[in-house]
C-alpha cells in the first residue's frame, strides 16, 4: 500500500510563503521560519514528489498584453457521456484558462481570456459551440476582479 503524505506545520508554512511569493529563495524562506535553506529545499522536494506542489507559474496581467476581456462560460452538455470528449477539445483552445465539471445549472464552467468582444464572440461561435456534445452556452463577462488570492492553508486541528 502506498504511504499517504501528510504535511506538517513547517510544510504548510513553506507552502503558504510560496503561494504568496514563489520567487522567494530557500534561504529567505528558511530565515523566515528559523530553519536552514537546505531543510527548505528537502521539504519542497518532498512536497513535489508527493504531488502537493504541482508546478510554479508566472502571474501575468493579460490586459497589458491586449487581452482585455475575462469571461466565464456556462456550458450545457447534451449528455454527460460527452464530458471527456468536450473537455479534451476545450483544452485545445488556448484562450480557455480553466474548465470545471460542475453540479448545478451547467455541466462545464470555464474561464476565458480574450482581446475584445469580437474575439470572445469568435471563440464562442466558431470554436466552443462547434464542439459535438455542447448543447448551448451562457456567457458572463467580468467587469472587475475584486481579488484573487491563494488559499490560506492551516493544519486540520486549527479549523
Secondary structure, 3 states (H helix, E strand, C coil): CCCCCCCCHHHHHHHHHHHHCCCCCHHHHHHHHCCCHHHHHHHHHHHHHCCCCCCCCCCCCHHHHCCCEEEEEEEEECCHHHHHHHHHHHCCCCCEEEEEECCCCCCEEEEEEECCHHHHHHHHHHCHHHCCCEEEEEEEECCCCCCCCCCCCCCHHHC
